Amino acid sequence: MIGAMTGTEHKRAADAAWADYWEQDGGAEASVQAVRGDHHAERLTVFWKNALRAALQRRSAVRLLDAACGTGIVGRTAAELAEEMGTCDLTGHCTDYSHAAVRAAMSAGSGPRLATAADARALPYEDGSFDLVVSQFGLEYAGDDGFREAARVVAAHGQFLAVIHMIDGGIHEECSGNLRILDAIEQSGLMRMYGRVLELAERVDAGRAAPGALSRPTRLIEAARLRVCEALSGAPPGAAADHALRLMADWTQLFERRGHYGAGVAQAWISAQAAELDAFARRMRSMLAAARDLDSINALSEVFRGAGLSTVEVDTLVLGDAGQPAAWVMSASAP
């Protein structure tokens, strides 16, 4: 149960949930794909292509750091642009707290030449090491110290540019909606019931229990499914809603065809699904906790000014069709 853990245990479990996600979906940008990947990723790509092209056009050589890189999508976009433009010699670096993320970033083909697993709060680089420091939905997980370190490694005449989770923004609302559905599944006890009913059904099939023994547990499952469906009712499209519907449909097929699976296979599926739901909820909680409001963004502006990056600008980024801001965009330049 999530609520029974200490703060440190929560952090470790969330880190493990992201690491597993990056290992399994290394080609995707996790913070985006964890919500509605295709819906947002295309517009983020357009944003970064425009911003990075402008930055690369100013120099014949650029040392770039993709900080808290996740799967390295921003560094990869920069490398592809530099090759396309042919006028900028780009040396790309990326770093992330997670070894799994760094491996995913380096295995994606074109992208950063050098990668390091490191805490963003203590970057292993000298002051002023990079002409361009970028981050997409990454540094906010490291807190103010992560941004302070990013500012430290920006070189003279260099630039910092980040897309940051926004409290009450479009992605934040989607994460909240996902978490409500995931919590509804947990509170319904559906996964535990699936396991118990399957175990009982296997006993019935083997003649060790009467067929009528399944009646009450089956009704309990239907009641739990109804509670989940009530949470889904009226919910906007999202990853958790899709996952819940697929989960219930897969269970129905699994239960009806249970005799076709080897011993323990169905129970292993239930255990794996329960673990994925738990990891999914942890990722959503960590994204919500990392998001920033306007006051904390303004405070970050002072962090950059205090580090000598005198020109700091804050804007919002719209990713959805409704025109609602989804993220902060922060840029800072060193004299």
Buried (B, 14 or more C-beta within 10 A) or exposed (E): EBEEEEEEEBBEBBBBBBBBBBBEBBEBBBBBBBBBBEBBBEBBBEBBBEBBBEBBEEBEEBBBBBBBBBBBBBBBBBBBBBEEEEEBEBBBBBBBBBEBBBBBBBEBEBBBEEBBBBBBBEBEBEEBBBBBBBBBBBBBBBEBBBBBBBBBBBBEEBBBBBBBBBBEBBBBBBBBBBBBBBBBBBEBBBBEBBBBBBBBBBBBEEEEBEEEBBEEBBEBBEEBBEBBBEBBEEBEEBBBBEBBBEBBEEBEEBBEEBEEEEEEEBBEBBEEBBEBBBBBBBBBBBBBEBBBBEEBBEEBBEBBBEBBBEEBEBEBBBBBEEEBBBBBBBBBBBE
